[in-house]
Amino acid sequence: MTAEHPGHSTTPDAASDEPPILDHGYDGIKEYDNPMPAWWTWAFWLCVLFAAPYFVYYHMGIGSSMHADYEGEMGAFFEQQSALLGDLQPDAATLVSLLDDERAIKGGANIFKTNCAVCHGQGGVGQTGPNLTDDVYLNIKSIEDIAAIVQDGLVAKGMPAWGQKLNRTQVVIVSAYVAGLRGTHGDGGKGPQGTPIEPWPTDPIATDGTPVATITGP
Ligand code: HEC
């Protein structure tokens, strides 16, 4: 065997530094026997091994998908944004004016998903708690009753009080989200419970674009 070390410049045969040539060929094309470095081969097989449980966990199992992560992060973002709406009052005027405020509704949806969906179902279609997407209610006569119930609960009937856990802005935006679910009739929900009530008041917008403070029912 001739010298293998590139440093040996005295070696007369320069070709001896080249890797051996494999003894097969195609159309006269020859191939060096030049294996991938060991670190590369290790990294490759580690990736293959990592991929199998990753696939099972995230694509078939319980791991949250990228889509769900994105939704969650956006929800948290909108919830944060709603804090910029200021100190919201749990009254009818505020709730009605928030019905078409994207920050409030998406932030409210996020709070709902985290705290309420376990009993009221995803999207409020009802589970142990009543369906909030129909047009009938058990305890609600006017829109501000929603915020009062969320704040104080109906503890004896299994609806917790959220006033301790959520701050007032959070109570108001989740209530606005719940008010907005009315009449959306989500799929696969629980049957109607309660009695029909008057529609929510409409949002009288003053000519300068700000919602007026008092709202009279329809
Ligand atoms: C532990 C289960 C549970 C959780 C969690 C829960 N609720 Fe309820 N909720 C109920 C039950 C049960 C009722 C029905 C009470 C009754 O029979 O009058 C109810 C009633 C309501 C009502 C009144 C519905 C009506 O028809 O009168 C609203 C509004 C409401 N919940 C909103 C929420 C919101 C918003 C959240 C999250 C912040 C939430 N709930 C979390 C169980 C729950």
py3Dmol code that shows the C-alpha trace and the ligand (Angstrom):
import py3Dmol

protein = """\
ATOM      1  CA  MET A   1       0.000   0.000   0.000  1.00  0.00           C
ATOM      2  CA  THR A   2       1.363   3.437  -0.849  1.00  0.00           C
ATOM      3  CA  ALA A   3       1.300   6.370   1.534  1.00  0.00           C
ATOM      4  CA  GLU A   4      -2.195   7.488   2.521  1.00  0.00           C
ATOM      5  CA  HIS A   5      -1.333  10.745   4.214  1.00  0.00           C
ATOM      6  CA  PRO A   6      -1.854  13.870   2.135  1.00  0.00           C
ATOM      7  CA  GLY A   7       1.093  15.433   3.976  1.00  0.00           C
ATOM      8  CA  HIS A   8       3.514  13.046   2.282  1.00  0.00           C
ATOM      9  CA  SER A   9       4.448  15.284  -0.578  1.00  0.00           C
ATOM     10  CA  THR A  10       7.379  13.037  -1.357  1.00  0.00           C
ATOM     11  CA  THR A  11       5.036  10.353  -2.633  1.00  0.00           C
ATOM     12  CA  PRO A  12       5.698  10.196  -6.302  1.00  0.00           C
ATOM     13  CA  ASP A  13       2.293   8.805  -7.231  1.00  0.00           C
ATOM     14  CA  ALA A  14      -0.261  11.631  -6.668  1.00  0.00           C
ATOM     15  CA  ALA A  15      -3.177   9.327  -7.546  1.00  0.00           C
ATOM     16  CA  SER A  16      -2.541   7.261  -4.444  1.00  0.00           C
ATOM     17  CA  ASP A  17      -4.268   9.973  -2.360  1.00  0.00           C
ATOM     18  CA  GLU A  18      -7.527   9.323  -4.155  1.00  0.00           C
ATOM     19  CA  PRO A  19     -10.099   6.882  -2.758  1.00  0.00           C
ATOM     20  CA  PRO A  20     -10.259   3.495  -4.413  1.00  0.00           C
ATOM     21  CA  ILE A  21     -12.496   3.069  -7.451  1.00  0.00           C
ATOM     22  CA  LEU A  22     -15.379   0.609  -7.194  1.00  0.00           C
ATOM     23  CA  ASP A  23     -15.148  -2.234  -9.643  1.00  0.00           C
ATOM     24  CA  HIS A  24     -18.465  -1.665 -11.331  1.00  0.00           C
ATOM     25  CA  GLY A  25     -19.257   0.903 -13.955  1.00  0.00           C
ATOM     26  CA  TYR A  26     -22.042   2.115 -16.198  1.00  0.00           C
ATOM     27  CA  ASP A  27     -21.367   3.157 -19.749  1.00  0.00           C
ATOM     28  CA  GLY A  28     -17.775   3.530 -18.792  1.00  0.00           C
ATOM     29  CA  ILE A  29     -18.530   5.786 -15.829  1.00  0.00           C
ATOM     30  CA  LYS A  30     -16.638   4.662 -12.757  1.00  0.00           C
ATOM     31  CA  GLU A  31     -17.447   5.497  -9.147  1.00  0.00           C
ATOM     32  CA  TYR A  32     -15.129   6.272  -6.263  1.00  0.00           C
ATOM     33  CA  ASP A  33     -15.614   4.282  -3.080  1.00  0.00           C
ATOM     34  CA  ASN A  34     -16.198   7.444  -1.106  1.00  0.00           C
ATOM     35  CA  PRO A  35     -18.494   6.690   1.888  1.00  0.00           C
ATOM     36  CA  MET A  36     -20.354   9.489   3.698  1.00  0.00           C
ATOM     37  CA  PRO A  37     -18.576  10.622   6.855  1.00  0.00           C
ATOM     38  CA  ALA A  38     -19.612   8.742   9.997  1.00  0.00           C
ATOM     39  CA  TRP A  39     -21.169  11.833  11.619  1.00  0.00           C
ATOM     40  CA  TRP A  40     -23.409  12.279   8.567  1.00  0.00           C
ATOM     41  CA  THR A  41     -24.545   8.663   8.553  1.00  0.00           C
ATOM     42  CA  TRP A  42     -25.312   8.870  12.284  1.00  0.00           C
ATOM     43  CA  ALA A  43     -27.312  12.083  11.849  1.00  0.00           C
ATOM     44  CA  PHE A  44     -29.253  10.481   9.019  1.00  0.00           C
ATOM     45  CA  TRP A  45     -30.233   7.380  11.009  1.00  0.00           C
ATOM     46  CA  LEU A  46     -31.053   9.441  14.100  1.00  0.00           C
ATOM     47  CA  CYS A  47     -33.443  11.546  11.985  1.00  0.00           C
ATOM     48  CA  VAL A  48     -35.075   8.386  10.642  1.00  0.00           C
ATOM     49  CA  LEU A  49     -35.472   7.017  14.162  1.00  0.00           C
ATOM     50  CA  PHE A  50     -36.833  10.354  15.434  1.00  0.00           C
ATOM     51  CA  ALA A  51     -39.362  10.585  12.602  1.00  0.00           C
ATOM     52  CA  ALA A  52     -41.264   7.416  13.496  1.00  0.00           C
ATOM     53  CA  PRO A  53     -42.471   8.362  17.012  1.00  0.00           C
ATOM     54  CA  TYR A  54     -42.865  11.992  15.868  1.00  0.00           C
ATOM     55  CA  PHE A  55     -45.235  10.914  13.117  1.00  0.00           C
ATOM     56  CA  VAL A  56     -47.230   8.656  15.409  1.00  0.00           C
ATOM     57  CA  TYR A  57     -47.487  11.332  18.137  1.00  0.00           C
ATOM     58  CA  TYR A  58     -48.249  14.426  16.066  1.00  0.00           C
ATOM     59  CA  HIS A  59     -50.054  13.036  13.031  1.00  0.00           C
ATOM     60  CA  MET A  60     -51.933  10.076  14.465  1.00  0.00           C
ATOM     61  CA  GLY A  61     -51.925  10.661  18.206  1.00  0.00           C
ATOM     62  CA  ILE A  62     -52.473  13.310  20.801  1.00  0.00           C
ATOM     63  CA  GLY A  63     -49.808  15.864  19.865  1.00  0.00           C
ATOM     64  CA  SER A  64     -51.258  19.214  18.836  1.00  0.00           C
ATOM     65  CA  SER A  65     -50.959  19.932  15.130  1.00  0.00           C
ATOM     66  CA  MET A  66     -49.265  23.012  13.702  1.00  0.00           C
ATOM     67  CA  HIS A  67     -52.715  24.235  12.790  1.00  0.00           C
ATOM     68  CA  ALA A  68     -53.939  23.943  16.393  1.00  0.00           C
ATOM     69  CA  ASP A  69     -50.774  25.618  17.692  1.00  0.00           C
ATOM     70  CA  TYR A  70     -51.308  28.482  15.269  1.00  0.00           C
ATOM     71  CA  GLU A  71     -54.940  28.880  16.316  1.00  0.00           C
ATOM     72  CA  GLY A  72     -53.927  28.881  19.963  1.00  0.00           C
ATOM     73  CA  GLU A  73     -51.230  31.494  19.460  1.00  0.00           C
ATOM     74  CA  MET A  74     -53.521  33.723  17.423  1.00  0.00           C
ATOM     75  CA  GLY A  75     -56.245  33.356  20.059  1.00  0.00           C
ATOM     76  CA  ALA A  76     -53.798  34.383  22.778  1.00  0.00           C
ATOM     77  CA  PHE A  77     -52.724  37.301  20.599  1.00  0.00           C
ATOM     78  CA  PHE A  78     -56.303  38.529  20.187  1.00  0.00           C
ATOM     79  CA  GLU A  79     -56.929  38.049  23.891  1.00  0.00           C
ATOM     80  CA  GLN A  80     -53.916  40.252  24.575  1.00  0.00           C
ATOM     81  CA  GLN A  81     -55.148  42.772  22.035  1.00  0.00           C
ATOM     82  CA  SER A  82     -58.521  42.976  23.774  1.00  0.00           C
ATOM     83  CA  ALA A  83     -56.739  44.182  26.898  1.00  0.00           C
ATOM     84  CA  LEU A  84     -56.070  47.319  24.833  1.00  0.00           C
ATOM     85  CA  LEU A  85     -59.805  47.910  24.607  1.00  0.00           C
ATOM     86  CA  GLY A  86     -59.538  49.308  28.121  1.00  0.00           C
ATOM     87  CA  ASP A  87     -61.627  48.646  31.182  1.00  0.00           C
ATOM     88  CA  LEU A  88     -64.750  47.148  29.673  1.00  0.00           C
ATOM     89  CA  GLN A  89     -68.044  47.372  31.499  1.00  0.00           C
ATOM     90  CA  PRO A  90     -70.353  44.336  31.597  1.00  0.00           C
ATOM     91  CA  ASP A  91     -73.310  46.360  30.324  1.00  0.00           C
ATOM     92  CA  ALA A  92     -75.515  46.000  27.266  1.00  0.00           C
ATOM     93  CA  ALA A  93     -73.994  48.929  25.350  1.00  0.00           C
ATOM     94  CA  THR A  94     -70.477  47.544  25.659  1.00  0.00           C
ATOM     95  CA  LEU A  95     -71.465  43.970  24.833  1.00  0.00           C
ATOM     96  CA  VAL A  96     -73.446  45.002  21.760  1.00  0.00           C
ATOM     97  CA  SER A  97     -70.655  47.247  20.519  1.00  0.00           C
ATOM     98  CA  LEU A  98     -68.153  44.376  20.878  1.00  0.00           C
ATOM     99  CA  LEU A  99     -70.202  41.983  18.754  1.00  0.00           C
ATOM    100  CA  ASP A 100     -68.340  43.135  15.664  1.00  0.00           C
ATOM    101  CA  ASP A 101     -64.981  43.814  17.250  1.00  0.00           C
ATOM    102  CA  GLU A 102     -62.612  41.188  15.887  1.00  0.00           C
ATOM    103  CA  ARG A 103     -60.181  41.451  18.818  1.00  0.00           C
ATOM    104  CA  ALA A 104     -62.933  40.946  21.374  1.00  0.00           C
ATOM    105  CA  ILE A 105     -64.633  38.074  19.561  1.00  0.00           C
ATOM    106  CA  LYS A 106     -61.447  36.151  18.762  1.00  0.00           C
ATOM    107  CA  GLY A 107     -60.015  36.849  22.207  1.00  0.00           C
ATOM    108  CA  GLY A 108     -63.323  35.738  23.734  1.00  0.00           C
ATOM    109  CA  ALA A 109     -63.275  32.599  21.593  1.00  0.00           C
ATOM    110  CA  ASN A 110     -59.854  31.780  23.004  1.00  0.00           C
ATOM    111  CA  ILE A 111     -61.040  32.167  26.594  1.00  0.00           C
ATOM    112  CA  PHE A 112     -64.064  30.044  25.752  1.00  0.00           C
ATOM    113  CA  LYS A 113     -61.964  27.284  24.236  1.00  0.00           C
ATOM    114  CA  THR A 114     -59.749  27.124  27.316  1.00  0.00           C
ATOM    115  CA  ASN A 115     -62.362  27.430  30.062  1.00  0.00           C
ATOM    116  CA  CYS A 116     -65.860  26.788  28.800  1.00  0.00           C
ATOM    117  CA  ALA A 117     -65.744  24.283  25.931  1.00  0.00           C
ATOM    118  CA  VAL A 118     -65.232  21.416  28.383  1.00  0.00           C
ATOM    119  CA  CYS A 119     -68.891  21.843  29.462  1.00  0.00           C
ATOM    120  CA  HIS A 120     -70.447  23.866  26.640  1.00  0.00           C
ATOM    121  CA  GLY A 121     -68.767  21.947  23.788  1.00  0.00           C
ATOM    122  CA  GLN A 122     -66.394  23.213  21.085  1.00  0.00           C
ATOM    123  CA  GLY A 123     -67.939  26.326  19.586  1.00  0.00           C
ATOM    124  CA  GLY A 124     -70.624  26.330  22.312  1.00  0.00           C
ATOM    125  CA  VAL A 125     -72.845  23.597  20.849  1.00  0.00           C
ATOM    126  CA  GLY A 126     -73.538  22.197  24.309  1.00  0.00           C
ATOM    127  CA  GLN A 127     -72.392  19.179  26.287  1.00  0.00           C
ATOM    128  CA  THR A 128     -73.086  19.036  30.043  1.00  0.00           C
ATOM    129  CA  GLY A 129     -73.792  22.767  29.814  1.00  0.00           C
ATOM    130  CA  PRO A 130     -76.536  24.056  27.521  1.00  0.00           C
ATOM    131  CA  ASN A 131     -76.154  24.806  23.817  1.00  0.00           C
ATOM    132  CA  LEU A 132     -75.255  28.476  23.400  1.00  0.00           C
ATOM    133  CA  THR A 133     -75.676  28.532  19.614  1.00  0.00           C
ATOM    134  CA  ASP A 134     -79.468  28.250  19.525  1.00  0.00           C
ATOM    135  CA  ASP A 135     -82.065  30.900  20.182  1.00  0.00           C
ATOM    136  CA  VAL A 136     -83.387  29.819  23.570  1.00  0.00           C
ATOM    137  CA  TYR A 137     -81.966  30.366  27.043  1.00  0.00           C
ATOM    138  CA  LEU A 138     -82.571  29.065  30.549  1.00  0.00           C
ATOM    139  CA  ASN A 139     -81.409  32.040  32.611  1.00  0.00           C
ATOM    140  CA  ILE A 140     -80.932  34.872  30.157  1.00  0.00           C
ATOM    141  CA  LYS A 141     -83.427  37.573  29.327  1.00  0.00           C
ATOM    142  CA  SER A 142     -81.106  40.303  28.071  1.00  0.00           C
ATOM    143  CA  ILE A 143     -77.545  40.442  26.779  1.00  0.00           C
ATOM    144  CA  GLU A 144     -75.983  41.718  30.015  1.00  0.00           C
ATOM    145  CA  ASP A 145     -77.341  38.667  31.883  1.00  0.00           C
ATOM    146  CA  ILE A 146     -74.636  36.675  30.089  1.00  0.00           C
ATOM    147  CA  ALA A 147     -71.851  38.687  31.719  1.00  0.00           C
ATOM    148  CA  ALA A 148     -73.592  38.475  35.113  1.00  0.00           C
ATOM    149  CA  ILE A 149     -73.867  34.668  34.850  1.00  0.00           C
ATOM    150  CA  VAL A 150     -70.273  34.279  33.699  1.00  0.00           C
ATOM    151  CA  GLN A 151     -69.114  36.509  36.558  1.00  0.00           C
ATOM    152  CA  ASP A 152     -71.163  34.908  39.371  1.00  0.00           C
ATOM    153  CA  GLY A 153     -71.997  31.485  37.908  1.00  0.00           C
ATOM    154  CA  LEU A 154     -75.055  29.399  38.665  1.00  0.00           C
ATOM    155  CA  VAL A 155     -73.114  27.346  41.111  1.00  0.00           C
ATOM    156  CA  ALA A 156     -75.982  25.212  42.396  1.00  0.00           C
ATOM    157  CA  LYS A 157     -76.751  24.194  38.806  1.00  0.00           C
ATOM    158  CA  GLY A 158     -73.168  23.338  37.841  1.00  0.00           C
ATOM    159  CA  MET A 159     -72.101  26.582  36.141  1.00  0.00           C
ATOM    160  CA  PRO A 160     -68.973  27.871  37.938  1.00  0.00           C
ATOM    161  CA  ALA A 161     -68.418  31.550  38.810  1.00  0.00           C
ATOM    162  CA  TRP A 162     -65.599  32.958  36.670  1.00  0.00           C
ATOM    163  CA  GLY A 163     -65.228  36.310  38.410  1.00  0.00           C
ATOM    164  CA  GLN A 164     -62.284  35.027  40.460  1.00  0.00           C
ATOM    165  CA  LYS A 165     -60.403  33.410  37.629  1.00  0.00           C
ATOM    166  CA  LEU A 166     -60.992  35.888  34.791  1.00  0.00           C
ATOM    167  CA  ASN A 167     -60.520  39.638  35.004  1.00  0.00           C
ATOM    168  CA  ARG A 168     -63.375  41.918  34.035  1.00  0.00           C
ATOM    169  CA  THR A 169     -62.208  42.500  30.464  1.00  0.00           C
ATOM    170  CA  GLN A 170     -61.960  38.741  29.977  1.00  0.00           C
ATOM    171  CA  VAL A 171     -65.463  38.239  31.405  1.00  0.00           C
ATOM    172  CA  VAL A 172     -66.813  40.896  29.045  1.00  0.00           C
ATOM    173  CA  ILE A 173     -65.141  39.620  25.881  1.00  0.00           C
ATOM    174  CA  VAL A 174     -66.048  35.975  26.510  1.00  0.00           C
ATOM    175  CA  SER A 175     -69.630  37.149  27.118  1.00  0.00           C
ATOM    176  CA  ALA A 176     -69.570  39.086  23.841  1.00  0.00           C
ATOM    177  CA  TYR A 177     -68.332  35.927  22.116  1.00  0.00           C
ATOM    178  CA  VAL A 178     -71.171  33.908  23.707  1.00  0.00           C
ATOM    179  CA  ALA A 179     -73.706  36.568  22.672  1.00  0.00           C
ATOM    180  CA  GLY A 180     -72.362  36.332  19.115  1.00  0.00           C
ATOM    181  CA  LEU A 181     -72.891  32.549  19.085  1.00  0.00           C
ATOM    182  CA  ARG A 182     -76.629  33.077  19.362  1.00  0.00           C
ATOM    183  CA  GLY A 183     -78.489  31.685  16.366  1.00  0.00           C
ATOM    184  CA  THR A 184     -75.390  30.198  14.730  1.00  0.00           C
ATOM    185  CA  HIS A 185     -76.786  26.683  15.363  1.00  0.00           C
ATOM    186  CA  GLY A 186     -73.499  24.774  15.474  1.00  0.00           C
ATOM    187  CA  ASP A 187     -73.476  21.191  14.191  1.00  0.00           C
ATOM    188  CA  GLY A 188     -73.977  18.217  16.448  1.00  0.00           C
ATOM    189  CA  GLY A 189     -75.132  20.222  19.396  1.00  0.00           C
ATOM    190  CA  LYS A 190     -77.389  19.598  22.336  1.00  0.00           C
ATOM    191  CA  GLY A 191     -81.127  20.099  21.900  1.00  0.00           C
ATOM    192  CA  PRO A 192     -82.689  23.434  22.862  1.00  0.00           C
ATOM    193  CA  GLN A 193     -83.279  24.119  26.566  1.00  0.00           C
ATOM    194  CA  GLY A 194     -85.210  27.113  27.813  1.00  0.00           C
ATOM    195  CA  THR A 195     -87.392  29.739  26.226  1.00  0.00           C
ATOM    196  CA  PRO A 196     -87.014  32.115  23.292  1.00  0.00           C
ATOM    197  CA  ILE A 197     -86.079  35.686  24.195  1.00  0.00           C
ATOM    198  CA  GLU A 198     -86.053  39.064  22.460  1.00  0.00           C
ATOM    199  CA  PRO A 199     -83.247  39.652  19.945  1.00  0.00           C
ATOM    200  CA  TRP A 200     -80.179  41.469  21.266  1.00  0.00           C
ATOM    201  CA  PRO A 201     -80.475  45.218  20.928  1.00  0.00           C
ATOM    202  CA  THR A 202     -78.837  46.640  17.828  1.00  0.00           C
ATOM    203  CA  ASP A 203     -75.788  48.841  18.055  1.00  0.00           C
ATOM    204  CA  PRO A 204     -76.770  52.476  17.553  1.00  0.00           C
ATOM    205  CA  ILE A 205     -73.629  54.156  16.272  1.00  0.00           C
ATOM    206  CA  ALA A 206     -73.420  57.883  16.827  1.00  0.00           C
ATOM    207  CA  THR A 207     -72.641  59.978  13.766  1.00  0.00           C
ATOM    208  CA  ASP A 208     -69.026  60.378  14.872  1.00  0.00           C
ATOM    209  CA  GLY A 209     -68.633  56.588  14.840  1.00  0.00           C
ATOM    210  CA  THR A 210     -68.541  55.997  18.599  1.00  0.00           C
ATOM    211  CA  PRO A 211     -71.202  53.737  20.094  1.00  0.00           C
ATOM    212  CA  VAL A 212     -73.674  55.666  22.186  1.00  0.00           C
ATOM    213  CA  ALA A 213     -73.725  54.898  25.873  1.00  0.00           C
ATOM    214  CA  THR A 214     -77.309  53.860  26.417  1.00  0.00           C
ATOM    215  CA  ILE A 215     -79.192  51.320  24.438  1.00  0.00           C
ATOM    216  CA  THR A 216     -82.908  50.821  24.552  1.00  0.00           C
ATOM    217  CA  GLY A 217     -84.275  47.412  23.651  1.00  0.00           C
ATOM    218  CA  PRO A 218     -86.075  46.812  20.365  1.00  0.00           C
TER     219      PRO A 218
END
"""
ligand_1 = """\
43
HEC
C -68.338 22.762 34.803
C -69.142 22.970 33.635
C -69.249 24.368 33.070
C -68.251 25.222 32.685
C -66.747 24.974 32.728
C -68.896 26.405 32.162
N -70.243 26.267 32.232
Fe -71.608 27.647 31.644
N -73.118 26.451 32.323
C -72.958 25.173 32.832
C -74.264 24.627 33.172
C -74.531 23.241 33.729
C -75.202 25.629 32.842
C -76.729 25.527 32.978
C -77.220 25.984 34.301
C -78.714 25.774 34.376
O -79.146 24.619 34.312
O -79.421 26.765 34.490
C -74.450 26.748 32.311
C -75.022 27.923 31.864
C -74.336 28.932 31.210
C -74.961 30.090 30.638
C -76.431 30.397 30.656
C -77.130 29.625 29.564
C -78.645 29.712 29.627
O -79.274 29.142 28.732
O -79.157 30.325 30.542
C -73.970 30.826 30.047
C -74.113 32.134 29.276
C -72.723 30.133 30.280
N -72.981 28.988 31.005
C -71.501 30.576 29.852
C -70.294 29.971 30.209
C -69.004 30.532 29.912
C -68.753 31.803 29.117
C -68.081 29.682 30.456
C -66.569 29.840 30.476
C -66.027 31.077 31.002
C -68.815 28.577 31.063
N -70.142 28.801 30.895
C -68.206 27.490 31.658
C -71.757 24.516 33.012
C -70.513 25.045 32.785
"""
view = py3Dmol.view(width=600, height=400)
view.addModel(protein, "pdb")
view.setStyle({"model": 0}, {"cartoon": {"style": "trace"}})
view.addModel(ligand_1, "xyz")
view.setStyle({"model": 1}, {"stick": {}})
view.zoomTo()
view.show()
